Amino acid sequence: FPTRRSSDLVTIGDAGSDSTTFNGGLTFTANAPVTLAGTVVSSNDVVNFGSGGVTLAAATIVSTGSGSVTFPAVVDGGQTLTINTTGAAAFEAAVGATVPLTSLTTNAGGTASVVNVTTIGAQSYGEDTRLNGAYVTTNSAFTVVGTTTLGGNTTITTGAGAGDITLAAITDGAGTFNLGLTAGGGAIAVSQTTAVNDLTLTSGVSAAFTGNVTVNDFITTGFGAGTVTLNGLANTFAAAVDFENTGAVTLGNAITDASTFDAGVAFSGNSTVALQGTIKTSGDAVTFGTSAVTLGDRKSTRLN
């Protein structure tokens, strides 16, 4: 397949309507900078853009079937970038750090690994995705459809406007990485389990966790009027948790739900609290605020 060994600038396409097909794949072994526009296609073969960096000159699609796609160096340019592969899509350096991309999208069926991504519009990852660093949009959505695995401390920020953060399962693998979520006027929704070190909610109109949450500390400093919902069957918090938000807090929506606060729990934001299921501590205090506490099922809600 084509291998580019020169370090001179390589330009592939100059308009979003252009299409270039490499039936045997494409690799840059030298430090050539690359400018991309249009569609780059391979027939289930590897595409590796080398260490010279990539600049997007127009809307760009890289479509490789089952072939992997690798960006070893920085990617910049105020354009949309879409990666279609059922193999591995890897961004090994910052994306949009100098000139933010318009948006970044990966399709379903493969895996993605991305480091420090900045876009004006949405970021959407359609498969299991490894995150490590800072992910920023400007009032636009951030979505991971598959499992999110943290490769280091990670923050996701969608601006002050209505940029939702939507995740499925979250894990930090090593059990030592922190996750911070800042959704501004958007909503935070996690539909499956969450297992990280410290989980911080900085802003958002709401944060809803449907699956089990297993963390060291759950931090709501600055979450303000945002509502927090924890509906897992078995939530566990190792450090003392203080719900500092003033928005409503919901712990459980079924009699089988349980939240264990190993070092106690307080509600210093004086939020209203809705309880259902079991609330446990390891002999530590449970301190409600000055607002109402509502029991979803008075006969089956327990404080242990």
Disulfide bonds with the S-S distance in Angstrom:
none
